[in-house]
Each structure stands twice: as C-alpha cells, then as structure tokens.
Amino acid sequence: MTVALLAAAAFLAGWIDAVVGGGGLVLIPVLLSTTGMAPASALATNKIAAVTGTASAALTMVRKVGVPRHTWLMALVAFALSACGALAVSLIPASVIRPFIIVLLLAVGVFVALKPSFGMQEGESVVTGRRVALGVLLAAAVGFYDGIFGPGTGMFLIMGLTAIFSQAFLRSAAMAKVINTATNLGALLVFIAGGFVVWKLALALAVANVAGAQLGARTVLAGGSKLVRAALLILVVVLCARLGWQELHA
C-alpha cells in the first residue's frame, strides 16, 4: 500500500510539474509521512523524480513547441545558481523567505486574474539583447530560489518569461521546463554529493513521475495557453494556503 501510494503521488506530481510546476507539494509530504525519512533525504529523493519527469516533459514540449536558443543559456545559468542555492540552504531560514513569497504569489495571482489578455499573445516572441539579459537574470534568481527553497519555481519562470519576451504562456511553459530541469539538476548534484538520495525508492518514483509528466505535457499542448493560465491561478491559491499554514505553525 505504501509503494502504491508513493507511485500514485509521483505520477500526480509529474503531471502537475509538467502543467505548471509544484509537484513537490504533493510528493514531498507523502514521502515524509509514509517513509519516516529525514527531510533532506525526502527533498533529495523527490529531486530525482522531479528532474527525470521535468526533463521528459521538456523534451516532449520542445519537440512540439520549440524554444529559442537563449533558453539554453538561461538553463546553464539557472543550473549554476541552483547548486549555489542548495549549498547555501542552511544560511537563509525558510521563515525569512515564506512571507516574501506569499506576498509575491498574491501579487502574481491578482495580476493574472485582472489581466486576462496576459500570456494569450499570438505570434513570435519579442527578442532583443536587453530582454535576453533580463531573461538570464530571471533564470539566475529563480535558479537560486529553487536551490534554497523551491515552491512555485515553474510558475515564477512562466510568469517572468511571458512578461520579458511578450509571448504566450505555452511558449513560456516550454522554456520553463528546460530551465526547471536545469535547476532541479543543479540542486540534485549537491544532494547526491551529500549522500541524501534513497536510490532504490528514487528510481522507482522517477518511473511514475515520467509517466505523469508525459501525460501532463500532452495536457498542456492540448489545452494551450488558456489551460496554463487557469493552472497558474489554481497554483497561486494552493501555494498561498500551504505557505500560510506553514507560517502560522512555524
């Protein structure tokens, strides 16, 4: 029963990650409550599933939607900063980060709700040197955030990329999957070096996560930018509720 529950959670987490991000909100609590493993091991084991599932979704979406060349530069920067964030995780307590993230999430939710045209643009992205530089800065900031804290990484990438390049949510989602794969990998290497990964369980969960991610990628491609917008709003509500609960019980 425990294995079946974990596999189902990994599948659902893969689907959520592929659609908008935030699968860790499902899998990490299940890992902690059913296995009794230490938080660091739960985070590390989740990262194995997350990096394989997100990479799988990224591959599917890149083939169908395509991503511009500067996406790979942003992914490289995000990889390096995510590793730095994972190394610095003990220096910045979550209690300091949570209130700021809650406010930022609420601002994102209000903006998307009040501006229905945002992310619905048709046509090509607007790419200039200045915009690419801003994209690299976004990847660096979100990469560090993912290494040190993490919730909402995919959502912040989609919102930031949409705003910077004046493009549709669907294109931003494809780019975000590539960059998020890099952030997951950067943090994961630090966890592996620390010996925190429970490998047998992690590999089993990775299989279920990839299956969910493939379904999620196809869901996004079928639903387009309207689906991504709806998923963003739902994720804002869920994340705010979860972080608010953690803040009250910290």
Steps between C-alpha positions, in 0.01 A plus 500: 500500500783739581674435168172542311429829679850632425475397136161672467639814666801498267272461196279791612807711583639437151172612343487816713865585430446464125190720500618788718749380767452427868504120499720503808198624696350154443794262512713643783224490769411143395866397524534654845177351635536145364873424518620680811812617314682818594388822323830528309458144368139570401606813311786316329287199406230732366762679287587174321136455402460871418805527275409191297135595468567864414769403247255259339230769476756751371603264221139449389414871510820612328427260214146635459537869590871570463709736711735783396876456529535737797296250706809279526711789632237572763491130591879495550488804729204354692689171547799677658291724726278212612807312618612813686156527661509138614842558655374813678171348617602500866593870492151638427220352714167423332324724754672800341405403143138390549334842569671655197394212272138515625481871412660437160259214427199715589628776271542248216151360554333842505690609187406190299138514618458868411681484166345213301692595183839440666667190358242462223709672232521348155809512280871499572679607818661844520874431532764770550837501674351684797214251532738204482713659774187538715415137427843390620455702820159338550651153453776581750256627764250216457781244486639618834147506644437142386821381661431670831119474533316394183117520508357670190820493295325400177228760549749783561690399186184494286387840628844659464567361152156606379552855625859536374450358150134607449405147400226245556486288814548186292840612366601614850394162642726318253795726586425465872518121478852519355617750763325314783674178397830684543404640843396155619825349374716766663343448843496122452875477450551668838260253663678205334836626621355516851379138479135587563334310211317173576581354160273195468193697600606803295537299179163332547334837558680642196325248274158601632593869481604472134168332417310783669720763335434357154125517561540852638702620200232371264232665716677836466550462125130419458374774733742773392549834673146506647571183696835633625331822616235308694765273653703804607206647689425167671866459598510850651207411728649164601848639564372795702288267713788260560761768575255690718428185701874437542552859610227476765643173635871593473 
